[in-house]
Amino acid sequence: MANTIKLLIAQYRLPFPLYYSGAEKSTLELAMALVEKKADLTMMFNQAFISDKNFETMLINAGLHYQKTETGFHYTYKNIAINIYNNATFFEKYSLFLSQYPEIFILHQRNLFSKSMYEEKWYDLFSIGKNHVYFVR
């Protein structure tokens, strides 16, 4: 039996179907293909600066059944498990995940930031793990 590939898609932006541009559409198509091929896929997004109340409204308006935790929201869309972490814990969860799976392939797609603490936190993650694939919007 072949080994299943383990992948992480991480984005510092909202996922489909909450935000639907070309980048989100291509991420959705990639994720659906990977799940269909039985890849072990983890999806990790950042809630950024949207309040919990406004974010829950977005989830409800999109018709999504979700679970709220103290660190964010979780739902399934087209058989894809989506983890959305609040701004305070996104980088912590991401770093912890990479330290647990240093050989994982990580697919990134995010907005560019001006020089800020988020830019530094993002690039610090590149020192963890080794298989980073990076898509710039």
C-alpha positions in Angstrom: 0.0 0.0 0.0 1.4 3.4 -1.0 2.0 6.1 1.6 -0.5 9.0 1.7 1.1 12.4 1.1 0.5 14.9 3.9 -0.1 18.5 2.8 -0.9 21.8 4.5 -2.5 24.7 2.7 -2.1 27.8 4.8 -3.4 31.2 4.0 -3.5 34.5 5.7 -6.9 35.4 4.3 -10.4 34.1 4.3 -11.2 30.8 2.6 -13.9 29.7 0.1 -16.8 30.2 0.0 -16.5 33.2 2.4 -14.3 35.0 0.0 -14.3 33.9 -3.6 -11.7 35.4 -6.0 -9.5 33.6 -8.5 -7.1 32.7 -5.7 -9.8 31.1 -3.6 -11.3 29.3 -6.6 -7.9 27.8 -7.5 -7.3 26.9 -3.8 -10.7 25.2 -3.7 -10.0 23.3 -6.9 -6.6 22.1 -5.7 -8.0 21.1 -2.3 -10.9 19.1 -4.0 -8.5 17.3 -6.3 -6.2 16.4 -3.4 -9.0 15.1 -1.2 -10.3 13.1 -4.2 -6.9 11.5 -4.5 -7.0 10.7 -0.8 -4.2 13.1 0.3 -4.0 13.9 4.0 -4.9 17.5 3.7 -5.0 20.2 6.4 -6.4 23.6 5.6 -5.5 26.5 7.9 -6.7 30.1 7.5 -6.6 33.3 9.5 -9.7 35.1 10.6 -7.6 38.2 10.6 -9.2 41.3 11.9 -12.9 40.3 11.5 -14.8 40.1 14.8 -16.3 36.8 15.9 -19.8 38.2 15.5 -19.2 39.5 12.0 -17.4 36.2 11.1 -20.3 34.1 12.4 -22.7 36.3 10.3 -20.6 35.5 7.2 -20.7 31.8 8.0 -24.5 31.9 8.5 -25.0 33.9 5.3 -22.9 31.3 3.4 -25.2 28.5 4.8 -22.3 26.8 6.5 -22.7 24.6 9.6 -19.7 25.5 11.8 -18.2 24.8 15.2 -16.9 27.7 17.2 -14.0 27.2 19.6 -12.0 29.6 21.7 -9.3 29.7 19.0 -11.5 30.0 15.9 -14.0 28.3 13.7 -14.2 24.9 11.9 -16.4 23.7 9.1 -16.5 21.3 6.2 -17.0 22.5 2.7 -17.2 20.0 -0.2 -15.6 17.3 2.0 -12.8 19.6 2.9 -12.2 20.3 6.6 -11.5 24.0 7.1 -9.8 25.4 10.2 -10.0 29.2 10.7 -8.0 30.5 13.6 -8.3 34.0 15.1 -5.5 36.4 14.7 -4.1 35.8 18.2 -3.5 32.1 17.6 -3.0 31.6 13.9 0.7 31.8 13.9 0.9 29.7 17.1 -1.2 26.9 15.6 0.7 27.0 12.4 4.1 26.8 14.1 2.9 24.0 16.3 1.6 22.1 13.3 4.9 22.5 11.4 6.9 21.4 14.4 4.8 18.2 14.6 5.2 17.5 10.9 8.5 19.0 9.7 8.5 16.9 6.5 5.1 18.1 5.4 4.6 19.9 2.1 3.2 23.4 2.8 1.3 25.4 0.1 1.1 29.1 1.0 -1.0 31.8 -0.6 -1.4 35.1 1.1 -1.6 38.9 0.8 1.6 40.9 0.9 1.9 43.0 4.1 3.7 46.2 4.7 6.5 45.7 7.1 4.8 44.8 10.3 4.9 42.2 13.0 2.7 39.9 10.8 5.3 40.0 8.0 8.0 39.0 10.5 5.8 36.2 12.0 5.0 34.9 8.5 8.6 34.7 7.4 9.7 33.2 10.8 7.5 30.2 9.8 9.8 29.5 6.8 12.5 28.5 9.2 10.2 25.6 10.4 9.9 22.7 8.1 11.5 22.5 4.7 9.0 21.8 1.9 7.4 25.3 1.4 5.6 26.1 -1.9 4.7 29.8 -2.0 2.1 31.5 -4.1 2.0 35.3 -4.2 -1.3 36.9 -5.0 
